[in-house]
Amino acid sequence: MSRVDPGALAAAVEARLPLADRLFEAIREATADTVGVTRPAWSDEDERAASIVGEAARDLGLEVGRDLAGNLRCTLPGADRDAPGVLTGSHLDSVPTGGHYDGLAGLVAGLVALASFRDLGAKPACDVTAIGLRGEESVWYGIAYVGSRLAVGSLPAGELDRLRRDDTGRTLAEHMAAVGVDVDALRAAPRPPVSSANTRAFLELHIEQGPVLVGEDLPVGIPTTIRGNVRFPYARCTGRYGHSGATPRAWRHDAALAAVELVRTLDEFWIEREADGVPDTVFTVGKLYTDPAHHAMTKVPGRCDFSLNFGGTTKAFLDECRDRTRALAGRIGTERRVEFELGECVGSDPTPLDPGLRDRLGKTCASLGIPLREFATVGHDASIFARAGIPSAMVLVRNAHGSHNPDEAMDLADFSEGTKVLAAAIAGLAA
Ligand SMILES: [Zn+2]
């Protein structure tokens, strides 16, 4: 890109905030539900959002199109059209009655960056594309990142006909066809549209879905790693029901106390590892319940069901979580005369984000006077591009009240700071 003055670029981003505001409002209105917004993947609603952004991109003089899977692509052409391009963006879909900025903020930020380059008359050396991905939320088809997997060709063949939308029962292929995707052409495509050969970087801006930036009063954070996880979704402890008043301790097989001891001991293990300096770990017991058909205040519980969910940034920590859980379940089961069936163990490996890109984003923060805060994040489309061998990184923007709910709250001023960081990094990459 013809050299862009960082101060001028920041001012250009600022001047384009009305465009962002207008897009956010138009899409909110077009996809409103009883509360919040609902944009199912490959539906009329995410199609409407894509059309609104696409129209704005056309007005800016950008090249606008769809890849074969129906992901939106808005491109500012580079001087060398064959050089590997820069890709930025996030997802168009939302969860049912979800928040407005989850995903959408990343696509709008990408568009604002491209608009700012145009306003400055800056011609990038390579194509820069803002992408609106579909099917990121797992609630629709049971798996996450469907649009980005299709973009890099990592969705196994057959999934188009196997995956069914949770609420309609119709297949992904059927829903795609209903919004105009040429599914036969997608199936027959010789290669995916995005690869490490044609893409030099993927940068994703996303609202933070946790409390860190709000808590520390910072507008922007730079993720280090997309956490991996180890999960036991359907664990169970089986003991024996008994009369609460008539059963002395020595005759008890109390499933609830055993399960509670297991989760309490795992909580202690988590605290220990944190004290040891293992960074960015999480542990959640999202479900823990006795059987309502049989439980009673006056019964020793004979069964307790629960889930365990560990997250971390290293495979070593996650392996230890799994092994520790199994060992503890064995010991506590024997001591308390109950049986733990932990069920299937599922999970994903951590995905480190690209150190070079993170460094670039960090330096940009410094030049804009934004304190650098780095921490691990949850799963995002960026993980799919990273696993496809494309250097990937992210910018998180402060957002109150978490996400996947209508109360998400992102200030346009924070969005502006995040977009300045994103735009400056893209300018450097496309120089
Ligand atoms: Zn999201």
Residues whose N, C-alpha, C, O or C-beta is under 5 A from the ligand:
A	BS01	ZN	D102 G103
